[in-house]
Amino acid sequence: MKVLIIGCNGQLGRDLMGQAQARGWEAAGADLPELDITKAASVAHIFERCGAVGAVINSAAYTAVDAAESNAETAFAVNRDGVRILAQTCEQRKAPLIHISTDYVFDGLKTSPYLPADEINPMGVYARSKAEGEEELRRHLTRHVIVRTSWLFGLHGPNFVKTMLRLGKERDILRVVDDQVGCPTYAGDLAGALLDIAAYIQHKSDGWGTYHYCNEVPVTWYAFTRRILALARTYEQFMVNQIVPILTAHYPTPAQRPPYSVLDCDSLEARFGISRRPWEKALREMLSRLYEEQKPEG
């Protein structure tokens, strides 16, 4: 199978490329500066170069949530207009598109896991840009799968786990928000699920629509941080000796976060036969691989 992975150099894109190749697939990757999804000519050039593909996976996005508040034009250009261009190009070339979206499309006022069909109410520029990107995709391409995810962490690029590991070595006290609840998602697990979906839609035509994927077990950022550092102490020493839970109100940010964004993934599991594992198992794997890569040679 041949797949085109948009955003191949990002946190998720690198896992997608590696896992697709490990499956024996032909993985074509594209990213900045070669590909700018906000420019139709740039997108057309990549599709021409790649030729026919079984599926396109879009992991490219403007994800700087707080910076988006002062860079709305860029956020909407990438997360909305770029998705429209990809959708239109895929429609022309009869290629299905798998697109990654976010839990931020919800306002977080619900108290039970969000279903894919639940009404959205995005707060902030980033959230609105991603929500409008979903709508552009639905408007321009029937053969699409939208996968919303949450709290992404992994081996590649910056993410919350790596930030906590760094801060744990720099500070003796960490103050972490304890009134936001969600499900961490390991990029390696999400990549595998997306490739499973790509394989499914190669042979069947009943999987189109919007789904959710995250690792299991809801948690707060505070509890997640405690587990990150507890597990990482197996590999190295940290300066931090106290982790303090705080309220979101005590850690103001330019963009508002949903206080509760647990995603219901039942429809994805049922449709595509995908099973999920607890985030702690995924975190253990990530840390093992991360510290193995950091070992000096010889």
N, C-alpha and C positions, 0 to 999 in steps of 0.2 A: 504494500500500500504506500502511496505517496501523499504526504501531508505538507502543507505550507504553514509554517509557524511565524506569525507576525509578532514582533517583539521578542525575538529569539535570544537577545542578550540580557534580558531582565531576570528577576528572581525566579519567576515561574517558567519563562521561556527557556532558560538553560536546562531546567529539569525536563521540560517537554522534548527538547532536542535530544538529550541523552537517553531518555527512556524510549523514544521513537526509534532511535538507532539501535538500541539494545533489543528491540523487538524485531529487528531486521527490516524495518520500514525505510523508505527513502524519505528523509526529512530535509526539506528545503527551508532555510531560515532567512528572515529579513528583519532589519532593524535600522535605526538611525546610525549614521547619516545617509546610508544608501536608500532607505525607505522612509518617506514622510507620509503617513496616512492622511494627513490633512490636504495633500495635493493629489488630485486625480491622476495626473500624468505620472507621478512617481509610483502610485499603486499599479497603474496599467503596465508600467515597465516591468515591475516585479512579476506580475502575472504572465506577461509575455515570456519572460526569461524562464519561468518555472514550467510553463506548459500546463497540461491537464493534471489536476490533483484530485485525490479522493475526498479531501476535506481541507478547509482552512481553519486554523485556530488563532483567534486574536487575543493575545495576552498583552498587547500594547495599550497603555493608558497613562493619563496624567493622574498620579496618585498622591501628590503632595497636598494632603487634605487642608492643612492650615494655610499654606501658601496660595491655594486656589482662591481664597477669599479676596486676595489682592491681585490675582492673575486670572480673572474670570474668562477673559478672551481666549487665553491659551487653553484653559481647562475645557471649555466648550468646543474649541477647535479640534482637540484630540478626542475627547470622550463622546462627543455628539456628532460633529461634522465628519470626523475621521471614520466613525462607524458607518455613517451613511454612505460614504464613498466606498468602503469595503463591501457593504451590502449590495450596492448598485453594481459593482464590478463582479461580485460573485453571481449575481443574477444574470448578468450578461454571459458569464462563462459556465453557467450551470453547475456551480460548485457550492456545496453546503458550507455554512459558516458556524463555527462554535465560538461563542463570545463570552468573556468573563465579566461579570458585573459584581455588585457589592451589597452587603447588608445595609449600607448607609442609605439605600433608597427608602428604608422604613424609618419612622420617627421614634421607635423604641418605646412607645407607650403601651404596647401590648404586654401581657404577662404570661403568655404561652407561646411556644415556638411559631415563628412566622411561616405560613404556607406560601408557596409561589403565587397563588391566586389572591393573596391578601392585598388590600388597597395600600398603595405606596403613599408616602408623604415625606419626600426628601427635604432635609434641612441643610442649608448651606450650598455653596457653589459646587463643590465636588460632587455632592450627593445629587444635585439637580442635573449636573452634566452627565452623570452616569445614567440617571433615569431617562433623560431625553435621548441618550444613545440607544437604550433599549427600544424606545419607541421608534426611532429611525430604522432600526434593524427590522422590527416587526412590519413596518410600513413598506419596506423595499425588498424584502427577501422572505419567501415562504419557508424555504428549506434552511431553517436556522435552529440552533439550540443556544439558549442563554443559561449560563450557570452562575448564579450568585454565590459568593463565598464570603468568608469573614476572617479577620485577624490572622492574615497570612504570615507565616514565618518559614525560614528554610536556610539552606546552606549558602545561597548566593545572594549577594546584594545586602543592603541594610534592612533590618527588621527589628521588631521588638525584642526578640530573644537576644540577638547580638548586642543591642543597646544595653539591656540589663546586665549582660556579661561584662561589658565595658565599664558601666557605672559601678558595678559591684567591686571592681578593682580600683576605682578612683575615690569612692566615698565610703564613709563608715555608717551613714544612715541613708536609706532610700525611702522616699515617700511616694506611694503608688495608689492610684485611684481604686477604690473598693466598692463603688456603687454603679459600675458599668458591667453588665453581664453579657457574655457572648461565648462563642466556641472557637478556639484557636484552630487554624488549618495549616497543616504541613504542606509546603509546596510540592514535595515529592509525591504525596498521596493525591493531591489535586491533579497533578500532571497525569498520574496513572488513570484516574477517573476520566479525565478529558480524552485520553487516548482510547479508553474503552468505549466511550461514546462515539468517537470517530469511527471505530471498527463496527459498531452497531449500525450506524446510519449508512454505512457502505452497502448493507444488505437488506435493510428494512426502511420503511417509510412512515413509521408510526411514532417516531420519537421527537418530533419537532415541538418546540415550545420552551417554557421557562421552568428551571429547576433550581434546587439548592444543593450545595455540597459544603460540608465542613467536617472536621473531626468530632468525635463524640465527647460528651460531658461538658455542660455549661460551667463557666468559671468567671471570676472577676480578674481584672488585671493584677490586683494585689496577690490573690491566691496563685495565679499563674507565675508571677515573679518569684514567690517563695519556692515554688517547685523547680523553676529554672535553676536557681542558685543552689538549691539543695542537691539536685542531680549533678550540677557542674562541679561541686566541691569534690567529687570523686576524681576529677582530673586536675584541678588547680586550686590554689588558695585565693581567697578574696578578702579585701579590706572591710567590706560591709559586715557590721555586726547587729544591725537593727533594720527591719523593714516595717515601715509604719503605714497603716491604712489611712487614706484620706478621702474626702468627698470630692466629687467633680467640681463643686463650687469653690474648692480651695486650690484648684489647679486650672485656672481659666485658660482657654485656648481660643484662637480666632474663629475656628469652626466648631459648631455644636455637634456632639456625638450622641448617637442613640443610647439611652441608658440600658435598654434590653434589646439585643439583636440576635437571639438564638434562632437558628434556621431549622425548619422541618425538612428533612431530606428524604422522607419516605417515598415520594413519587419518583425520585431519581433512582433510589435503590430498587424499587419495584420494576421500573421500566427497563433499566439497563443492566440489572443483575449485579450492581456494584455494592460491595460491603464496605463499611467504614470502621475504623478502629479509634480507640480513645486517643486524645491528643498526647497524653503522657507517654504512650508507647512510641508515638512518632517523635516526640521530643527526645526520648532516650536515643533513638536512632540518629537523629540529627546531631546531638552532642557527641555521640561516639564517632561519627564520621568527621565532624568538625575538628575534634581534638586529634584524630588520627592524621588528618591532613596537616596539622600544625606541628607534628613531631619532626624533629630535625632528621635529615637523612643520615643513614649510617648508624 
